[in-house]
Amino acid sequence: MTAVVPAGSVGSVVPVVPPAARRGTTRITDRVLTRVVGRAAGEAAGTAGLDRSVLGVRVGGRVAARARVVVDGDRVTARVSTSVEYPAPVRQVARRIRELVTARVFEMTGMTVERVDVEVAAFDRPDAADARDGRRRIA
């Protein structure tokens, strides 16, 4: 729906936006929030991701981080599990994860993150990824 509104001597077309109640609703599923949290956690400097597994059995490949969320209205509580690159300072990496998750969830969804619990599941050496991929590091 559009309306013609005079703007000085020249007319312009301005869209008429219906009231919010008539525009519809937007629902963001827990699954989407879980992915946003996991990817944001994986973007933090010093994280190395986790091996993929099914029922505790490694299946190859890596994920940025494992995440779980609990949503209450527009409030989110998150739990993140990831590995930290050795010898990165764990507390600083965890702080960066919390900051990134909080910012990214708000930017993408408008929801507020109340809490982010960070579990460091492993330390990864930079050369460990090469060993998992069957490559050797030659000095």
N, CA, C and O atoms as a GROMACS GRO file, in nm:
protein
  556
    1MET      N    1   0.085  -0.116   0.000
    1MET     CA    2   0.000   0.000   0.000
    1MET      C    3   0.090   0.123   0.000
    1MET      O    4   0.186   0.128   0.078
    2THR      N    5   0.063   0.219  -0.083
    2THR     CA    6   0.141   0.343  -0.089
    2THR      C    7   0.048   0.461  -0.089
    2THR      O    8  -0.070   0.450  -0.123
    3ALA      N    9   0.102   0.574  -0.051
    3ALA     CA   10   0.024   0.698  -0.053
    3ALA      C   11   0.111   0.806  -0.116
    3ALA      O   12   0.232   0.808  -0.098
    4VAL      N   13   0.046   0.895  -0.191
    4VAL     CA   14   0.119   1.006  -0.253
    4VAL      C   15   0.114   1.124  -0.156
    4VAL      O   16   0.007   1.170  -0.116
    5VAL      N   17   0.234   1.171  -0.119
    5VAL     CA   18   0.244   1.281  -0.024
    5VAL      C   19   0.324   1.392  -0.089
    5VAL      O   20   0.434   1.368  -0.137
    6PRO      N   21   0.269   1.514  -0.093
    6PRO     CA   22   0.346   1.622  -0.154
    6PRO      C   23   0.468   1.655  -0.069
    6PRO      O   24   0.458   1.668   0.053
    7ALA      N   25   0.583   1.670  -0.134
    7ALA     CA   26   0.708   1.709  -0.066
    7ALA      C   27   0.756   1.835  -0.134
    7ALA      O   28   0.829   1.828  -0.233
    8GLY      N   29   0.717   1.948  -0.082
    8GLY     CA   30   0.752   2.074  -0.147
    8GLY      C   31   0.673   2.087  -0.276
    8GLY      O   32   0.551   2.071  -0.276
    9SER      N   33   0.741   2.115  -0.386
    9SER     CA   34   0.674   2.129  -0.513
    9SER      C   35   0.667   1.996  -0.589
    9SER      O   36   0.598   1.986  -0.691
   10VAL      N   37   0.739   1.893  -0.539
   10VAL     CA   38   0.743   1.764  -0.608
   10VAL      C   39   0.676   1.660  -0.520
   10VAL      O   40   0.704   1.652  -0.400
   11GLY      N   41   0.587   1.578  -0.578
   11GLY     CA   42   0.523   1.471  -0.502
   11GLY      C   43   0.615   1.350  -0.491
   11GLY      O   44   0.696   1.325  -0.579
   12SER      N   45   0.601   1.274  -0.383
   12SER     CA   46   0.682   1.153  -0.366
   12SER      C   47   0.593   1.041  -0.315
   12SER      O   48   0.488   1.065  -0.255
   13VAL      N   49   0.636   0.920  -0.339
   13VAL     CA   50   0.560   0.803  -0.295
   13VAL      C   51   0.622   0.752  -0.166
   13VAL      O   52   0.742   0.723  -0.162
   14VAL      N   53   0.542   0.741  -0.062
   14VAL     CA   54   0.589   0.696   0.069
   14VAL      C   55   0.508   0.573   0.107
   14VAL      O   56   0.385   0.578   0.106
   15PRO      N   57   0.573   0.464   0.141
   15PRO     CA   58   0.497   0.347   0.182
   15PRO      C   59   0.427   0.371   0.316
   15PRO      O   60   0.484   0.431   0.407
   16VAL      N   61   0.304   0.324   0.326
   16VAL     CA   62   0.230   0.334   0.450
   16VAL      C   63   0.246   0.199   0.520
   16VAL      O   64   0.206   0.095   0.468
   17VAL      N   65   0.304   0.203   0.639
   17VAL     CA   66   0.330   0.080   0.714
   17VAL      C   67   0.216   0.057   0.812
   17VAL      O   68   0.184   0.145   0.892
   18PRO      N   69   0.153  -0.061   0.805
   18PRO     CA   70   0.044  -0.089   0.898
   18PRO      C   71   0.097  -0.099   1.042
   18PRO      O   72   0.216  -0.117   1.063
   19PRO      N   73   0.007  -0.087   1.140
   19PRO     CA   74   0.049  -0.099   1.279
   19PRO      C   75   0.115  -0.236   1.305
   19PRO      O   76   0.087  -0.334   1.235
   20ALA      N   77   0.203  -0.239   1.405
   20ALA     CA   78   0.279  -0.361   1.434
   20ALA      C   79   0.191  -0.483   1.454
   20ALA      O   80   0.225  -0.592   1.409
   21ALA      N   81   0.079  -0.466   1.520
   21ALA     CA   82  -0.010  -0.579   1.547
   21ALA      C   83  -0.064  -0.643   1.420
   21ALA      O   84  -0.099  -0.761   1.421
   22ARG      N   85  -0.071  -0.568   1.311
   22ARG     CA   86  -0.124  -0.621   1.185
   22ARG      C   87  -0.016  -0.672   1.091
   22ARG      O   88  -0.048  -0.736   0.990
   23ARG      N   89   0.112  -0.646   1.121
   23ARG     CA   90   0.220  -0.689   1.031
   23ARG      C   91   0.254  -0.836   1.047
   23ARG      O   92   0.312  -0.895   0.956
   24GLY      N   93   0.219  -0.896   1.159
   24GLY     CA   94   0.252  -1.036   1.182
   24GLY      C   95   0.355  -1.051   1.292
   24GLY      O   96   0.394  -0.953   1.356
   25THR      N   97   0.398  -1.174   1.314
   25THR     CA   98   0.494  -1.201   1.421
   25THR      C   99   0.619  -1.267   1.363
   25THR      O  100   0.616  -1.328   1.256
   26THR      N  101   0.726  -1.252   1.434
   26THR     CA  102   0.851  -1.319   1.399
   26THR      C  103   0.888  -1.409   1.514
   26THR      O  104   0.895  -1.364   1.629
   27ARG      N  105   0.912  -1.536   1.485
   27ARG     CA  106   0.951  -1.632   1.588
   27ARG      C  107   1.087  -1.688   1.550
   27ARG      O  108   1.107  -1.735   1.438
   28ILE      N  109   1.180  -1.683   1.644
   28ILE     CA  110   1.313  -1.737   1.623
   28ILE      C  111   1.322  -1.865   1.705
   28ILE      O  112   1.309  -1.862   1.827
   29THR      N  113   1.346  -1.976   1.638
   29THR     CA  114   1.346  -2.105   1.708
   29THR      C  115   1.472  -2.122   1.790
   29THR      O  116   1.574  -2.057   1.766
   30ASP      N  117   1.463  -2.211   1.889
   30ASP     CA  118   1.579  -2.243   1.973
   30ASP      C  119   1.693  -2.298   1.888
   30ASP      O  120   1.810  -2.273   1.918
   31ARG      N  121   1.660  -2.372   1.785
   31ARG     CA  122   1.764  -2.429   1.698
   31ARG      C  123   1.846  -2.319   1.630
   31ARG      O  124   1.968  -2.329   1.620
   32VAL      N  125   1.779  -2.215   1.583
   32VAL     CA  126   1.850  -2.103   1.520
   32VAL      C  127   1.938  -2.033   1.623
   32VAL      O  128   2.053  -2.002   1.595
   33LEU      N  129   1.884  -2.008   1.741
   33LEU     CA  130   1.963  -1.944   1.846
   33LEU      C  131   2.084  -2.029   1.884
   33LEU      O  132   2.192  -1.976   1.908
   34THR      N  133   2.066  -2.159   1.888
   34THR     CA  134   2.177  -2.249   1.920
   34THR      C  135   2.288  -2.235   1.816
   34THR      O  136   2.406  -2.233   1.850
   35ARG      N  137   2.250  -2.226   1.690
   35ARG     CA  138   2.351  -2.210   1.584
   35ARG      C  139   2.419  -2.074   1.591
   35ARG      O  140   2.540  -2.064   1.570
   36VAL      N  141   2.344  -1.970   1.620
   36VAL     CA  142   2.404  -1.838   1.634
   36VAL      C  143   2.506  -1.839   1.748
   36VAL      O  144   2.616  -1.787   1.733
   37VAL      N  145   2.469  -1.897   1.860
   37VAL     CA  146   2.558  -1.904   1.976
   37VAL      C  147   2.682  -1.985   1.943
   37VAL      O  148   2.794  -1.942   1.974
   38GLY      N  149   2.666  -2.101   1.880
   38GLY     CA  150   2.781  -2.186   1.846
   38GLY      C  151   2.878  -2.120   1.750
   38GLY      O  152   2.999  -2.127   1.767
   39ARG      N  153   2.824  -2.055   1.649
   39ARG     CA  154   2.912  -1.988   1.552
   39ARG      C  155   2.982  -1.868   1.613
   39ARG      O  156   3.100  -1.844   1.587
   40ALA      N  157   2.909  -1.791   1.693
   40ALA     CA  158   2.970  -1.676   1.759
   40ALA      C  159   3.083  -1.722   1.851
   40ALA      O  160   3.189  -1.659   1.855
   41ALA      N  161   3.061  -1.828   1.924
   41ALA     CA  162   3.165  -1.880   2.014
   41ALA      C  163   3.288  -1.924   1.935
   41ALA      O  164   3.401  -1.904   1.979
   42GLY      N  165   3.266  -1.983   1.818
   42GLY     CA  166   3.376  -2.028   1.735
   42GLY      C  167   3.456  -1.915   1.672
   42GLY      O  168   3.568  -1.937   1.627
   43GLU      N  169   3.400  -1.794   1.670
   43GLU     CA  170   3.470  -1.679   1.614
   43GLU      C  171   3.569  -1.617   1.713
   43GLU      O  172   3.653  -1.537   1.674
   44ALA      N  173   3.559  -1.654   1.839
   44ALA     CA  174   3.646  -1.594   1.941
   44ALA      C  175   3.790  -1.638   1.920
   44ALA      O  176   3.818  -1.755   1.896
   45ALA      N  177   3.880  -1.542   1.928
   45ALA     CA  178   4.023  -1.573   1.914
   45ALA      C  179   4.064  -1.667   2.026
   45ALA      O  180   4.027  -1.648   2.142
   46GLY      N  181   4.141  -1.769   1.989
   46GLY     CA  182   4.189  -1.865   2.087
   46GLY      C  183   4.108  -1.992   2.096
   46GLY      O  184   4.146  -2.085   2.167
   47THR      N  185   3.994  -1.998   2.024
   47THR     CA  186   3.915  -2.122   2.025
   47THR      C  187   3.959  -2.208   1.908
   47THR      O  188   4.005  -2.159   1.805
   48ALA      N  189   3.943  -2.339   1.924
   48ALA     CA  190   3.988  -2.431   1.821
   48ALA      C  191   3.879  -2.527   1.775
   48ALA      O  192   3.905  -2.612   1.690
   49GLY      N  193   3.758  -2.517   1.828
   49GLY     CA  194   3.651  -2.606   1.787
   49GLY      C  195   3.661  -2.742   1.853
   49GLY      O  196   3.750  -2.766   1.936
   50LEU      N  197   3.570  -2.830   1.817
   50LEU     CA  198   3.564  -2.964   1.875
   50LEU      C  199   3.549  -3.066   1.765
   50LEU      O  200   3.495  -3.036   1.658
   51ASP      N  201   3.595  -3.187   1.791
   51ASP     CA  202   3.574  -3.296   1.697
   51ASP      C  203   3.425  -3.327   1.690
   51ASP      O  204   3.354  -3.321   1.791
   52ARG      N  205   3.378  -3.361   1.569
   52ARG     CA  206   3.239  -3.404   1.554
   52ARG      C  207   3.224  -3.543   1.612
   52ARG      O  208   3.314  -3.626   1.600
   53SER      N  209   3.110  -3.568   1.675
   53SER     CA  210   3.085  -3.701   1.730
   53SER      C  211   2.936  -3.730   1.727
   53SER      O  212   2.853  -3.639   1.728
   54VAL      N  213   2.905  -3.859   1.723
   54VAL     CA  214   2.768  -3.905   1.732
   54VAL      C  215   2.765  -4.008   1.844
   54VAL      O  216   2.834  -4.110   1.838
   55LEU      N  217   2.684  -3.982   1.945
   55LEU     CA  218   2.676  -4.069   2.062
   55LEU      C  219   2.813  -4.096   2.122
   55LEU      O  220   2.842  -4.207   2.167
   56GLY      N  221   2.896  -3.993   2.124
   56GLY     CA  222   3.027  -4.004   2.186
   56GLY      C  223   3.135  -4.065   2.098
   56GLY      O  224   3.249  -4.079   2.142
   57VAL      N  225   3.103  -4.102   1.974
   57VAL     CA  226   3.200  -4.163   1.884
   57VAL      C  227   3.242  -4.060   1.780
   57VAL      O  228   3.157  -4.001   1.712
   58ARG      N  229   3.374  -4.036   1.767
   58ARG     CA  230   3.422  -3.939   1.669
   58ARG      C  231   3.386  -3.984   1.528
   58ARG      O  232   3.404  -4.100   1.491
   59VAL      N  233   3.335  -3.889   1.449
   59VAL     CA  234   3.296  -3.922   1.311
   59VAL      C  235   3.374  -3.841   1.208
   59VAL      O  236   3.345  -3.850   1.089
   60GLY      N  237   3.470  -3.765   1.252
   60GLY     CA  238   3.551  -3.686   1.160
   60GLY      C  239   3.498  -3.545   1.144
   60GLY      O  240   3.378  -3.520   1.155
   61GLY      N  241   3.588  -3.456   1.117
   61GLY     CA  242   3.551  -3.316   1.101
   61GLY      C  243   3.548  -3.243   1.234
   61GLY      O  244   3.566  -3.303   1.339
   62ARG      N  245   3.525  -3.113   1.227
   62ARG     CA  246   3.523  -3.028   1.346
   62ARG      C  247   3.399  -2.939   1.343
   62ARG      O  248   3.347  -2.906   1.236
   63VAL      N  249   3.354  -2.900   1.460
   63VAL     CA  250   3.250  -2.798   1.475
   63VAL      C  251   3.312  -2.683   1.553
   63VAL      O  252   3.401  -2.704   1.635
   64ALA      N  253   3.264  -2.562   1.528
   64ALA     CA  254   3.320  -2.444   1.596
   64ALA      C  255   3.304  -2.457   1.747
   64ALA      O  256   3.400  -2.434   1.822
   65ALA      N  257   3.188  -2.495   1.792
   65ALA     CA  258   3.159  -2.513   1.934
   65ALA      C  259   3.025  -2.583   1.946
   65ALA      O  260   2.941  -2.575   1.856
   66ARG      N  261   3.005  -2.651   2.056
   66ARG     CA  262   2.873  -2.707   2.083
   66ARG      C  263   2.800  -2.608   2.172
   66ARG      O  264   2.860  -2.550   2.263
   67ALA      N  265   2.673  -2.589   2.146
   67ALA     CA  266   2.597  -2.491   2.223
   67ALA      C  267   2.459  -2.545   2.258
   67ALA      O  268   2.401  -2.626   2.185
   68ARG      N  269   2.409  -2.498   2.370
   68ARG     CA  270   2.272  -2.524   2.410
   68ARG      C  271   2.214  -2.392   2.459
   68ARG      O  272   2.285  -2.310   2.519
   69VAL      N  273   2.086  -2.371   2.435
   69VAL     CA  274   2.023  -2.248   2.481
   69VAL      C  275   1.892  -2.280   2.553
   69VAL      O  276   1.826  -2.380   2.525
   70VAL      N  277   1.858  -2.192   2.644
   70VAL     CA  278   1.727  -2.193   2.708
   70VAL      C  279   1.671  -2.053   2.685
   70VAL      O  280   1.735  -1.953   2.716
   71VAL      N  281   1.549  -2.048   2.631
   71VAL     CA  282   1.488  -1.921   2.597
   71VAL      C  283   1.365  -1.899   2.684
   71VAL      O  284   1.281  -1.988   2.698
   72ASP      N  285   1.356  -1.780   2.741
   72ASP     CA  286   1.240  -1.741   2.820
   72ASP      C  287   1.197  -1.604   2.770
   72ASP      O  288   1.251  -1.501   2.812
   73GLY      N  289   1.098  -1.603   2.681
   73GLY     CA  290   1.055  -1.477   2.620
   73GLY      C  291   1.164  -1.423   2.529
   73GLY      O  292   1.198  -1.486   2.429
   74ASP      N  293   1.219  -1.307   2.564
   74ASP     CA  294   1.328  -1.251   2.484
   74ASP      C  295   1.461  -1.258   2.559
   74ASP      O  296   1.554  -1.184   2.528
   75ARG      N  297   1.469  -1.348   2.657
   75ARG     CA  298   1.590  -1.368   2.737
   75ARG      C  299   1.651  -1.505   2.703
   75ARG      O  300   1.580  -1.605   2.694
   76VAL      N  301   1.782  -1.506   2.686
   76VAL     CA  302   1.852  -1.628   2.646
   76VAL      C  303   1.959  -1.662   2.749
   76VAL      O  304   2.035  -1.576   2.793
   77THR      N  305   1.965  -1.790   2.785
   77THR     CA  306   2.075  -1.843   2.865
   77THR      C  307   2.144  -1.946   2.777
   77THR      O  308   2.079  -2.032   2.718
   78ALA      N  309   2.277  -1.937   2.766
   78ALA     CA  310   2.351  -2.024   2.675
   78ALA      C  311   2.458  -2.102   2.749
   78ALA      O  312   2.513  -2.057   2.850
   79ARG      N  313   2.487  -2.220   2.697
   79ARG     CA  314   2.599  -2.302   2.744
   79ARG      C  315   2.681  -2.339   2.621
   79ARG      O  316   2.627  -2.391   2.523
   80VAL      N  317   2.811  -2.311   2.626
   80VAL     CA  318   2.900  -2.334   2.514
   80VAL      C  319   3.011  -2.428   2.556
   80VAL      O  320   3.068  -2.414   2.664
   81SER      N  321   3.040  -2.524   2.471
   81SER     CA  322   3.152  -2.616   2.495
   81SER      C  323   3.245  -2.606   2.376
   81SER      O  324   3.202  -2.623   2.262
   82THR      N  325   3.373  -2.580   2.402
   82THR     CA  326   3.470  -2.565   2.294
   82THR      C  327   3.608  -2.602   2.344
   82THR      O  328   3.627  -2.629   2.463
   83SER      N  329   3.704  -2.603   2.256
   83SER     CA  330   3.842  -2.624   2.297
   83SER      C  331   3.916  -2.492   2.283
   83SER      O  332   3.876  -2.403   2.207
   84VAL      N  333   4.023  -2.481   2.357
   84VAL     CA  334   4.105  -2.360   2.356
   84VAL      C  335   4.242  -2.397   2.304
   84VAL      O  336   4.298  -2.502   2.339
   85GLU      N  337   4.297  -2.311   2.219
   85GLU     CA  338   4.431  -2.335   2.164
   85GLU      C  339   4.535  -2.318   2.275
   85GLU      O  340   4.537  -2.218   2.346
   86TYR      N  341   4.620  -2.417   2.288
   86TYR     CA  342   4.727  -2.410   2.387
   86TYR      C  343   4.836  -2.318   2.336
   86TYR      O  344   4.874  -2.333   2.220
   87PRO      N  345   4.887  -2.227   2.410
   87PRO     CA  346   4.871  -2.196   2.553
   87PRO      C  347   4.788  -2.070   2.578
   87PRO      O  348   4.824  -1.991   2.665
   88ALA      N  349   4.679  -2.049   2.507
   88ALA     CA  350   4.595  -1.929   2.525
   88ALA      C  351   4.541  -1.923   2.667
   88ALA      O  352   4.508  -2.027   2.725
   89PRO      N  353   4.530  -1.804   2.725
   89PRO     CA  354   4.475  -1.789   2.860
   89PRO      C  355   4.324  -1.817   2.861
   89PRO      O  356   4.247  -1.745   2.797
   90VAL      N  357   4.285  -1.919   2.932
   90VAL     CA  358   4.147  -1.968   2.930
   90VAL      C  359   4.047  -1.860   2.972
   90VAL      O  360   3.944  -1.844   2.908
   91ARG      N  361   4.076  -1.788   3.077
   91ARG     CA  362   3.979  -1.687   3.125
   91ARG      C  363   3.956  -1.578   3.020
   91ARG      O  364   3.843  -1.532   3.002
   92GLN      N  365   4.061  -1.538   2.952
   92GLN     CA  366   4.045  -1.434   2.848
   92GLN      C  367   3.965  -1.488   2.730
   92GLN      O  368   3.881  -1.417   2.674
   93VAL      N  369   3.992  -1.612   2.691
   93VAL     CA  370   3.916  -1.672   2.581
   93VAL      C  371   3.768  -1.684   2.620
   93VAL      O  372   3.680  -1.654   2.540
   94ALA      N  373   3.742  -1.729   2.742
   94ALA     CA  374   3.603  -1.741   2.788
   94ALA      C  375   3.533  -1.605   2.791
   94ALA      O  376   3.416  -1.595   2.754
   95ARG      N  377   3.604  -1.501   2.833
   95ARG     CA  378   3.547  -1.366   2.833
   95ARG      C  379   3.512  -1.322   2.692
   95ARG      O  380   3.406  -1.265   2.668
   96ARG      N  381   3.603  -1.350   2.596
   96ARG     CA  382   3.576  -1.313   2.456
   96ARG      C  383   3.457  -1.390   2.401
   96ARG      O  384   3.376  -1.334   2.327
   97ILE      N  385   3.446  -1.516   2.437
   97ILE     CA  386   3.330  -1.597   2.394
   97ILE      C  387   3.202  -1.534   2.446
   97ILE      O  388   3.106  -1.516   2.370
   98ARG      N  389   3.199  -1.501   2.575
   98ARG     CA  390   3.078  -1.440   2.633
   98ARG      C  391   3.042  -1.309   2.563
   98ARG      O  392   2.926  -1.284   2.532
   99GLU      N  393   3.143  -1.225   2.538
   99GLU     CA  394   3.118  -1.097   2.473
   99GLU      C  395   3.064  -1.115   2.332
   99GLU      O  396   2.968  -1.049   2.292
  100LEU      N  397   3.127  -1.206   2.256
  100LEU     CA  398   3.082  -1.229   2.117
  100LEU      C  399   2.942  -1.288   2.112
  100LEU      O  400   2.860  -1.246   2.030
  101VAL      N  401   2.916  -1.386   2.197
  101VAL     CA  402   2.783  -1.450   2.198
  101VAL      C  403   2.676  -1.346   2.232
  101VAL      O  404   2.574  -1.338   2.165
  102THR      N  405   2.701  -1.267   2.336
  102THR     CA  406   2.604  -1.167   2.378
  102THR      C  407   2.578  -1.066   2.266
  102THR      O  408   2.463  -1.033   2.237
  103ALA      N  409   2.685  -1.016   2.206
  103ALA     CA  410   2.670  -0.916   2.099
  103ALA      C  411   2.602  -0.975   1.976
  103ALA      O  412   2.510  -0.914   1.921
  104ARG      N  413   2.646  -1.093   1.932
  104ARG     CA  414   2.592  -1.151   1.810
  104ARG      C  415   2.444  -1.186   1.824
  104ARG      O  416   2.366  -1.161   1.732
  105VAL      N  417   2.405  -1.244   1.938
  105VAL     CA  418   2.264  -1.278   1.958
  105VAL      C  419   2.180  -1.151   1.955
  105VAL      O  420   2.073  -1.149   1.893
  106PHE      N  421   2.226  -1.044   2.020
  106PHE     CA  422   2.148  -0.920   2.019
  106PHE      C  423   2.141  -0.860   1.880
  106PHE      O  424   2.034  -0.818   1.836
  107GLU      N  425   2.255  -0.856   1.808
  107GLU     CA  426   2.258  -0.800   1.673
  107GLU      C  427   2.165  -0.874   1.578
  107GLU      O  428   2.096  -0.812   1.497
  108MET      N  429   2.164  -1.006   1.588
  108MET     CA  430   2.089  -1.085   1.491
  108MET      C  431   1.943  -1.106   1.529
  108MET      O  432   1.858  -1.125   1.441
  109THR      N  433   1.912  -1.103   1.660
  109THR     CA  434   1.776  -1.137   1.702
  109THR      C  435   1.708  -1.031   1.786
  109THR      O  436   1.585  -1.031   1.799
  110GLY      N  437   1.785  -0.940   1.844
  110GLY     CA  438   1.727  -0.842   1.935
  110GLY      C  439   1.702  -0.898   2.074
  110GLY      O  440   1.648  -0.829   2.160
  111MET      N  441   1.741  -1.024   2.097
  111MET     CA  442   1.720  -1.088   2.226
  111MET      C  443   1.838  -1.058   2.318
  111MET      O  444   1.950  -1.032   2.273
  112THR      N  445   1.811  -1.062   2.448
  112THR     CA  446   1.912  -1.033   2.548
  112THR      C  447   1.968  -1.163   2.606
  112THR      O  448   1.893  -1.252   2.646
  113VAL      N  449   2.099  -1.174   2.608
  113VAL     CA  450   2.165  -1.291   2.667
  113VAL      C  451   2.187  -1.261   2.815
  113VAL      O  452   2.259  -1.168   2.851
  114GLU      N  453   2.126  -1.341   2.900
  114GLU     CA  454   2.138  -1.324   3.044
  114GLU      C  455   2.268  -1.384   3.097
  114GLU      O  456   2.330  -1.330   3.188
  115ARG      N  457   2.308  -1.498   3.039
  115ARG     CA  458   2.421  -1.572   3.093
  115ARG      C  459   2.479  -1.661   2.985
  115ARG      O  460   2.406  -1.717   2.904
  116VAL      N  461   2.613  -1.674   2.985
  116VAL     CA  462   2.681  -1.767   2.895
  116VAL      C  463   2.778  -1.849   2.980
  116VAL      O  464   2.878  -1.796   3.031
  117ASP      N  465   2.750  -1.977   2.995
  117ASP     CA  466   2.841  -2.067   3.064
  117ASP      C  467   2.935  -2.125   2.961
  117ASP      O  468   2.891  -2.176   2.858
  118VAL      N  469   3.065  -2.118   2.987
  118VAL     CA  470   3.166  -2.168   2.894
  118VAL      C  471   3.234  -2.289   2.955
  118VAL      O  472   3.288  -2.283   3.065
  119GLU      N  473   3.231  -2.399   2.881
  119GLU     CA  474   3.301  -2.521   2.921
  119GLU      C  475   3.419  -2.540   2.827
  119GLU      O  476   3.401  -2.550   2.705
  120VAL      N  477   3.538  -2.545   2.882
  120VAL     CA  478   3.656  -2.575   2.802
  120VAL      C  479   3.672  -2.726   2.804
  120VAL      O  480   3.712  -2.784   2.906
  121ALA      N  481   3.641  -2.790   2.692
  121ALA     CA  482   3.640  -2.936   2.685
  121ALA      C  483   3.778  -2.993   2.654
  121ALA      O  484   3.804  -3.110   2.681
  122ALA      N  485   3.867  -2.910   2.597
  122ALA     CA  486   4.000  -2.961   2.561
  122ALA      C  487   4.094  -2.845   2.534
  122ALA      O  488   4.051  -2.733   2.506
  123PHE      N  489   4.222  -2.873   2.543
  123PHE     CA  490   4.325  -2.783   2.495
  123PHE      C  491   4.373  -2.841   2.363
  123PHE      O  492   4.396  -2.962   2.354
  124ASP      N  493   4.388  -2.759   2.263
  124ASP     CA  494   4.439  -2.805   2.133
  124ASP      C  495   4.571  -2.737   2.104
  124ASP      O  496   4.584  -2.615   2.115
  125ARG      N  497   4.668  -2.816   2.068
  125ARG     CA  498   4.795  -2.760   2.020
  125ARG      C  499   4.776  -2.725   1.873
  125ARG      O  500   4.703  -2.794   1.802
  126PRO      N  501   4.840  -2.618   1.826
  126PRO     CA  502   4.824  -2.580   1.686
  126PRO      C  503   4.861  -2.691   1.588
  126PRO      O  504   4.801  -2.700   1.481
  127ASP      N  505   4.957  -2.776   1.622
  127ASP     CA  506   4.995  -2.884   1.531
  127ASP      C  507   4.906  -3.007   1.544
  127ASP      O  508   4.919  -3.101   1.465
  128ALA      N  509   4.815  -3.010   1.642
  128ALA     CA  510   4.727  -3.125   1.661
  128ALA      C  511   4.630  -3.140   1.544
  128ALA      O  512   4.597  -3.253   1.507
  129ALA      N  513   4.584  -3.030   1.486
  129ALA     CA  514   4.491  -3.036   1.372
  129ALA      C  515   4.558  -3.106   1.254
  129ALA      O  516   4.494  -3.184   1.184
  130ASP      N  517   4.686  -3.078   1.231
  130ASP     CA  518   4.758  -3.144   1.121
  130ASP      C  519   4.767  -3.294   1.146
  130ASP      O  520   4.751  -3.373   1.053
  131ALA      N  521   4.793  -3.332   1.269
  131ALA     CA  522   4.804  -3.475   1.302
  131ALA      C  523   4.671  -3.547   1.280
  131ALA      O  524   4.668  -3.660   1.232
  132ARG      N  525   4.560  -3.481   1.316
  132ARG     CA  526   4.428  -3.542   1.296
  132ARG      C  527   4.398  -3.560   1.148
  132ARG      O  528   4.330  -3.654   1.109
  133ASP      N  529   4.449  -3.468   1.066
  133ASP     CA  530   4.424  -3.474   0.922
  133ASP      C  531   4.523  -3.565   0.851
  133ASP      O  532   4.520  -3.577   0.728
  134GLY      N  533   4.613  -3.630   0.928
  134GLY     CA  534   4.710  -3.720   0.867
  134GLY      C  535   4.832  -3.651   0.811
  134GLY      O  536   4.910  -3.714   0.740
  135ARG      N  537   4.850  -3.523   0.841
  135ARG     CA  538   4.967  -3.451   0.793
  135ARG      C  539   5.072  -3.442   0.903
  135ARG      O  540   5.039  -3.441   1.021
  136ARG      N  541   5.194  -3.436   0.865
  136ARG     CA  542   5.303  -3.419   0.960
  136ARG      C  543   5.360  -3.281   0.948
  136ARG      O  544   5.368  -3.222   0.840
  137ARG      N  545   5.400  -3.231   1.062
  137ARG     CA  546   5.466  -3.101   1.064
  137ARG      C  547   5.616  -3.127   1.056
  137ARG      O  548   5.672  -3.198   1.140
  138ILE      N  549   5.679  -3.069   0.958
  138ILE     CA  550   5.824  -3.087   0.939
  138ILE      C  551   5.891  -2.958   0.977
  138ILE      O  552   5.862  -2.852   0.921
  139ALA      N  553   5.983  -2.968   1.073
  139ALA     CA  554   6.053  -2.848   1.121
  139ALA      C  555   6.180  -2.826   1.042
  139ALA      O  556   6.253  -2.730   1.068
   0.00000   0.00000   0.00000
